[in-house]
Amino acid sequence: MGSEERKKTKNLKIITLLISGLMTVLNLGQWFLVSIIGWTEAYSFGKKDAKPYFYKSADLFALVNLYWGLLFLAFFVLSLLAVFSKNKKLIISALTLNLLLVAGYIYHGSMVVN
């Protein structure tokens, strides 16, 4: 494998781990803030504005973020296994699955209830 190929593979590894890692921290962080610490002042739970359905209550918001956080954590672990396997096809597969999961996350967040 040439120097350029190693650099591309390294970048794929970094991007794959960053996506799932950051999304894990984002979602589990939101769950922790709302569910464990009880910090809800920054959110408008229960108001009638057009927003995703899971803003109906703090508990529902925390639960949805916990589920997404655990799902992204599972993908982070799978991505780590792909990175340590040093198989480029597995790394590309992990990156593709992570991007699809992010697309699902964005779609889920766009489900607005009036």
NORHUPE-V882006 format. One record per residue. RES is the residue in three letters. SS is DSSP state (helix for helix, strand for strand, loop for the rest). PHI is phi in whole degrees, -180 to 180 (none if undefined). NEAR is the number of other ideal C-beta (glycine too) atoms within 8 Angstrom. Layout:
{{RES/SS/PHI/NEAR} {RES/SS/PHI/NEAR}}
//
This chain:
{{MET/loop/none/4} {GLY/loop/-77/5} {SER/helix/-62/5} {GLU/helix/-65/6} {GLU/helix/-66/8} {ARG/helix/-64/9} {LYS/helix/-65/8} {LYS/helix/-64/8} {THR/helix/-64/11} {LYS/helix/-63/8} {ASN/helix/-63/8} {LEU/helix/-61/12} {LYS/helix/-62/10} {ILE/helix/-63/8} {ILE/helix/-62/9} {THR/helix/-61/15} {LEU/helix/-71/12} {LEU/helix/-65/8} {ILE/helix/-60/12} {SER/helix/-69/15} {GLY/helix/-67/9} {LEU/helix/-66/8} {MET/helix/-68/14} {THR/helix/-63/12} {VAL/helix/-64/8} {LEU/helix/-59/9} {ASN/helix/-73/13} {LEU/helix/-68/13} {GLY/helix/-66/8} {GLN/helix/-63/12} {TRP/helix/-61/14} {PHE/helix/-61/9} {LEU/helix/-62/9} {VAL/helix/-84/15} {SER/helix/-83/12} {ILE/helix/-87/7} {ILE/helix/-81/7} {GLY/loop/83/6} {TRP/loop/-85/7} {THR/loop/-122/8} {GLU/loop/-62/4} {ALA/loop/-81/4} {TYR/loop/-113/9} {SER/loop/-111/7} {PHE/loop/-69/10} {GLY/loop/81/6} {LYS/loop/-74/7} {LYS/loop/-86/3} {ASP/loop/-66/5} {ALA/loop/-73/5} {LYS/strand/-157/8} {PRO/strand/-56/10} {TYR/helix/-58/8} {PHE/helix/-78/8} {TYR/helix/-87/12} {LYS/loop/-60/9} {SER/loop/-150/7} {ALA/helix/-64/10} {ASP/helix/-64/7} {LEU/helix/-66/11} {PHE/helix/-59/15} {ALA/helix/-63/12} {LEU/helix/-64/11} {VAL/helix/-63/9} {ASN/helix/-68/13} {LEU/helix/-64/12} {TYR/helix/-60/8} {TRP/helix/-64/12} {GLY/helix/-63/15} {LEU/helix/-69/9} {LEU/helix/-65/9} {PHE/helix/-66/13} {LEU/helix/-64/11} {ALA/helix/-62/8} {PHE/helix/-69/13} {PHE/helix/-64/12} {VAL/helix/-64/8} {LEU/helix/-63/10} {SER/helix/-66/14} {LEU/helix/-61/9} {LEU/helix/-62/9} {ALA/helix/-65/13} {VAL/helix/-66/12} {PHE/helix/-72/6} {SER/helix/-74/7} {LYS/loop/62/5} {ASN/loop/-98/7} {LYS/helix/-62/8} {LYS/helix/-65/6} {LEU/helix/-67/10} {ILE/helix/-66/14} {ILE/helix/-64/9} {SER/helix/-64/9} {ALA/helix/-64/14} {LEU/helix/-63/13} {THR/helix/-62/8} {LEU/helix/-64/10} {ASN/helix/-64/13} {LEU/helix/-66/9} {LEU/helix/-65/8} {LEU/helix/-65/13} {VAL/helix/-63/10} {ALA/helix/-62/8} {GLY/helix/-64/8} {TYR/helix/-63/10} {ILE/helix/-65/8} {TYR/helix/-61/8} {HIS/helix/-60/9} {GLY/helix/-71/7} {SER/loop/-91/7} {MET/loop/-76/8} {VAL/strand/-93/8} {VAL/strand/-116/8} {ASN/loop/-91/4}}
//
